[in-house]
Amino acid sequence: MKKIADYLILIFFLITTSFLMSQENNWVQLEKVQNEVAKLINLPDPLFNHQASPTRPMDAKAIADLGLEQIYKNRPIKIMARDGKQLFAYQYDSNSDTTILLLHGILSSAYMMNRTAGLLQEATHCEIVALDFRGHGQSQGAPGDVSYIDQYVDDVIDVVHSIKKEQPKQKIILAGHSMGGGVILKYAMAKEAIEVDGYLLFAPQLGANSPTLKIGPLEGEKEPFLKLHLNRVIGIKMMNSIGETKYNDLPVLFFNLPETMPVTKYSYRANESMYPADYKVGLQSVDKPLLVLVGASDEAFNASEYPKAITENSNGEVFIIDKESHNGIRHNVEAMQ
């Protein structure tokens, strides 16, 4: 319903703008419309009344599944992006003809993918490169922001190009968790993307219009962990429709975290860069083998909706792992098998 409302508002705006511009004093009227939209954009940021509390206490497994423990050996590498920024990654070496490029989820980093990378290497014997998205971990860039929409994808293209430059015959599989999976779908859609050999998605963020998306706070949650500034998103979309992008750096996605955390919010352009506008188009763009793994007890997404969403829009396979969580799917033995 929220997505339909967004489209209706946008269509109304475009029709109104077109009509006003056809009338006398059209530019004056257009300016008035833009001023009203600007008011929508500049409404106050959402606030959290108190710190979010988990729906249940974290047990030893949940803590381990955060990925803080550094179990597997790796070496740091740096890759230059097209804009001159340095992207940081951990490389897990292997004498293999295949590299798995591993992309982390929202608020995370390659550091927290150590166990995932190690388990993937044990399962596949492939070389693993775990990347920090720009603005995350040790990669350069503003936290929670990009310079333009789809810069995350361009960075992945640059990293794939770097791997291919050093190892021209190397096969590449893109693997991503949550947000990382959404960026991978956008990669599949990108015209200048370098061809890869397969896709591995752990509980991917398919998109805002996907049936896998959960709306509202979790059951038993006193305060949502994240809030979307929907008025701002709609307003900025309206401005973008007429070529005005000056508001794209404003934050729209807010997390109930202490300000001392590395990332607590994401800009409009970063949020738009995380997943396809239409999940069906993203999945239909995948032209190589696709494997999707999700935990049946995923807290972030509706696990039961993945099989239909994936199989109706791609040739991908979906496996739902019983009793597994959103973070735990990255470390699950059955998933790795």
FENZI-V373336 format. One line per field, one symbol per residue. ss: DSSP state (H for helix, E for strand, - for the rest). psi: psi as a letter, one per 40 degrees, with the letter a starting at -180 (. if undefined). burial: 1 if it has 24 or more other C-alpha atoms within 12 Angstrom, else 0. Layout:
ss->???
psi->???
burial->???
This chain:
ss->-HHHHHHHHHHHHHHHHHHHH----HHHHHHHHHHHHHHHH------------------HHHHH----------EEEEEE-----EEEEEEE-----EEEEEE------HHHHHHHHHHHHHHH--EEEEE-------------------HHHHHHHHHHHHHHHH----EEEEEEE-HHHHHHHHHHH--------EEEEE----------E------------EEE-HHHHHHHHHHHH---------EEEEE---------EEEHHHHH------HHHHHH-----EEEEEE-----E-HHHHHHHHH-----EEEEE------HHHH-HHHH-
psi->ddddddddddddddddddddeeiifddddddddddddddddeiiiiihdihiiidiihadddddededhhdiiaiiihhhideeihhiihhhiigiehhhhhhiaieaiddeeddddddddddeeihhhhihiieibeiiihhfiidiheddddddddddddddddgdehihhhhihbddddddddddehdeihhieihhhhfihdideieehhhiiihehdhidihhgddddddddddddeeheeeeeiiehhigiieeidheiiiddddeediidhdddddeeheihhhhhiidfhddigdeeddddddeeieiihhhhheiaddddeehdddd.
burial->0000000001001000100000000000010011001101100000000000000000000001111000010100111110000111111110000111111111111111111111111000011111111111111110111111111111111111111000000111111111111111111111001111111111111111111111000000000111111111111111110000001111111111100000111111111111111111111111001111111101111111111011001101111110011111111100110
